[in-house]
Every structure is written in structure tokens, then in C-alpha cells.
Amino acid sequence: MRVEIITPDKALFKGEATSVVVPGISGSMGFLNNHAPLITVLKAGEVKVTTANGEEQFTVKGGVVEVSNNTVIVLAE
């Protein structure tokens, strides 16, 4: 799936991933290919992106995540 992690200053990540884990308000949420469409708010924490080359982590202070059509877009603070 395609993943973008964007802050007001720059894009932290753009590329393909096999899974994404985000810090949701009610706890961690994970996304895989063909996940149901979703928009939700994030709390401060780590966004973990698993790619073919391993796992990358990005610290966010909050934000919003949108999942749709095998695309995950994180608008992070």
C-alpha cells in the first residue's frame, strides 16, 4: 500500500509499505492492504511503517490519519 506521512514543514515518508501502526486516541491501530476506509484522530506517539527493507518509526505530536483505497495518509503535527 502507498503511505505518506506529512507535517506542515515537510514530508517525512512517501513510499510503499506492508503495514502501518499509528497511535490512535483509544490505542494503537494497525493497517494492512485492503483495510476498510477510515479517518481518525491521532495522539502523540510513534508511527511505525514496515517496508520491504524493515521498520521505520516517526514521532508525531498528534494529527489525523486517512485510510482509503490502499493508501494511508498521516497528516501529523
Backbone as a ProteinNet text record, in pm:
[ID]
protein_1_A
[PRIMARY]
MRVEIITPDKALFKGEATSVVVPGISGSMGFLNNHAPLITVLKAGEVKVTTANGEEQFTVKGGVVEVSNNTVIVLAE
[TERTIARY]
84.2	0	88.3	31.3	104.3	87	196.4	192.9	258.8	194.4	251.7	237.8	346.8	344.4	390.6	300.3	325.3	309.1	405.4	395.1	378.7	348.5	339.9	471.3	584	715	764.4	737.1	793.4	724.3	753.9	707.5	811.7	769.3	861.3	881.3	775.9	783.6	684.6	728.1	640.4	692.1	606.8	651.4	556.2	602.5	523.9	554.5	451.8	468.7	377.3	413.4	329.7	235.1	273.4	184.3	220.1	120.8	138.6	68.3	134.6	74.4	80	-35.6	-44.3	-98.5	-66.5	-116.8	-255.4	-359.4	-495.5	-533	-636.5	-682.5	-717.3	-776.4	-818.1	-715.3	-598.5	-494.9	-434.6	-336.1	-268.9	-363.7	-346	-426.3	-331	-355	-271.3	-348.8	-279.2	-342.1	-260.6	-330.4	-271.7	-341.7	-297.6	-364.2	-513.5	-591.9	-737	-811.5	-755.7	-824.3	-948.1	-1049.5	-1171.9	-1139.7	-1210.6	-1187.4	-1208.2	-1124.5	-1127.1	-1060.3	-1115.3	-1049.9	-1059.2	-946.1	-948.1	-837.5	-848.4	-753.8	-642.6	-522.1	-407.1	-365.9	-308.8	-248	-97.1	-24.5	121.4	173.6	276.3	335.3	416.6	434.7	517.4	430.5	458.6	400.4	505.1	467.6	560.4	520.3	614	590.9	681.8	622.6	700.4	707.7	830.6	853.8	930.6	959.2	1038.1	1178.8	1225.8	1360.5	1366	1251.7	1249.5	1147.6	1163.2	1066.7	1127.8	1047.5	1087.1	987.5	1034.5	948.5	958.9	844.3	836.6	758.2	813.3	745.7	650.9	526.1	426.4	368.8	321.2	260.5	108.8	56.9	-86.4	-112.2	-238.6	-271.9	-395.3	-401	-515.3	-460.4	-528.1	-491.6	-614	-590.7	-695.7	-649.7	-737.5	-709.8	-817	-775.3	-870.3	-798.5	-857.3	-805	-656.8	-618.4	-479.1	-382	-429.6	-346.3	-367.2	-257.2	-261.5	-193.2	-267.2	-211.1	-218.1	-102	-92.8	-58.6	-148.5	-121.8	-84.3	46	98.2	137.6	131.6	180.6	325.4
-117.8	0	123.5	234	360.6	433.6	489.3	558.2	694.6	795.8	930.4	980.8	1030.2	1094.7	1237.4	1331.8	1471.3	1559.9	1651.4	1753.3	1887.9	1993.7	2125.7	2169.8	2116.9	2156.5	2074.3	1943.2	1855.1	1719.6	1641.6	1502.9	1415.7	1340.5	1253.1	1121	1072.9	944.3	942.2	892.1	865.7	738.9	637.4	513.5	399.2	280	158.4	93.7	34.4	-32.8	-155.2	-247.7	-365.5	-346.7	-260.3	-229.7	-95.2	-36.2	91.2	79.9	125.2	130.2	274.9	326.7	466	473	581.9	599.3	663.7	584.6	637.6	686.7	766.1	819.7	708.1	599.2	487.6	374.7	394.1	291.6	278.3	191.1	171.6	109.2	152.1	98	55.2	-61.8	-111.1	-121.8	-98.2	-103.8	-193.1	-278.2	-363.5	-333.8	-397.6	-381.7	-410.7	-340.9	-359.8	-330	-241.5	-201	-119.3	-128.8	-50.4	98.7	181.6	326.9	378.8	474.9	525.3	661.5	749.4	875.2	886	910.8	921.6	1015.2	1056.4	1149	1068.8	1125.2	1062	1139.8	1067.9	1133.4	1129.1	1190.8	1190.4	1047.8	1015.6	882	850.6	722	674.9	617.4	657.8	594.5	496.7	369.1	265.4	218	226.2	185.7	67.8	-44.2	-161.8	-169.7	-169.4	-177.9	-306.9	-328.8	-446.5	-439.8	-319.5	-300.7	-298.7	-315	-312.8	-214.1	-176.9	-87.8	49.8	152.8	290.4	348.5	434.2	498	649	714.7	860.3	909.6	1004.7	1061.1	1171.2	1163.5	1266.3	1320.4	1444.8	1509	1501.2	1436.9	1426.5	1441.8	1443.1	1462.1	1383.7	1352.5	1281.7	1176.5	1061.4	959	927.1	911.9	871.4	745.3	643.7	518.4	501.4	483.3	466.5	410.7	310.6	254.5	218.3	144.2	101.5	218.5	330.2	447	492.1	515.4	567	702.9	806.4	941.3	988.4	1020.2	1071.9	1220.1	1305	1448.8	1472.8	1487.2	1489.8	1628.6	1649.9	1773.6	1756.8
0	0	0	-45.6	-51.3	82.3	133.9	262.9	248.1	305.6	312.5	455.3	510.7	642.5	619.6	642.6	607.9	731.6	751.6	856.5	786.8	861.6	798.8	733.1	781.9	731.3	612.9	615.8	513.3	512.6	410.4	403.8	474.3	574.9	647.7	575.2	507.8	438.7	323.8	210.5	96.6	32	23.7	-38.1	-13.1	-47.9	-31.9	102.7	163.9	291.9	297.9	386.1	406.3	524.5	620	732.4	792.8	860.9	930.5	1065	1171.5	1305	1352	1396.9	1440.8	1583.4	1656.3	1793.1	1793.7	1786.8	1790.1	1928.9	1937.5	2066.4	2164.2	2114.9	2201.4	2205.9	2147.2	2145.2	2006.7	1995	1866.8	1765	1638.9	1529.4	1419	1361.7	1254.8	1124.7	1013.8	881.9	789.7	716.5	614	482.6	374.7	245.2	256.3	178	168.6	298.1	381.6	504.7	468	549	527.8	537.2	461.7	469.3	611.7	651	787.8	793.8	876.6	912.4	1063.5	1129.8	1275.2	1322.9	1447.9	1510.6	1577.7	1576.1	1640.1	1764	1860.5	1976.1	1958	2046.9	2039.5	2053.9	1975.2	1982.1	1858.5	1832	1721.7	1609.9	1487.2	1368.8	1318.7	1306.9	1263	1124.2	1031.9	893.8	862.6	822	785	633.2	581.1	436.7	407	281.2	242.6	301.5	336.5	391.4	543	610.6	756.4	808.8	936.6	1001.6	1024.6	999	1028.7	1126.9	1218	1316.7	1304.5	1322.1	1314.3	1435.3	1507.9	1624.8	1579.8	1626.3	1595.4	1726	1720.2	1836.9	1831.8	1730.2	1707.6	1559.9	1522.2	1381.9	1341.6	1211.6	1153.6	1057.7	1051.1	953.3	868.5	737.9	644.9	573.6	572.8	503.1	396.9	270.8	161.4	39.4	-24.3	-149.2	-141.4	-38.3	-18.8	-9.7	42.8	67.5	211.7	282	419.2	418.1	456.6	462.8	607.7	664.9	800.7	790.3	838.8	848.6	994	1018.6	1154.2	1198.8	1329.7	1390.2	1427
[MASK]
+++++++++++++++++++++++++++++++++++++++++++++++++++++++++++++++++++++++++++++

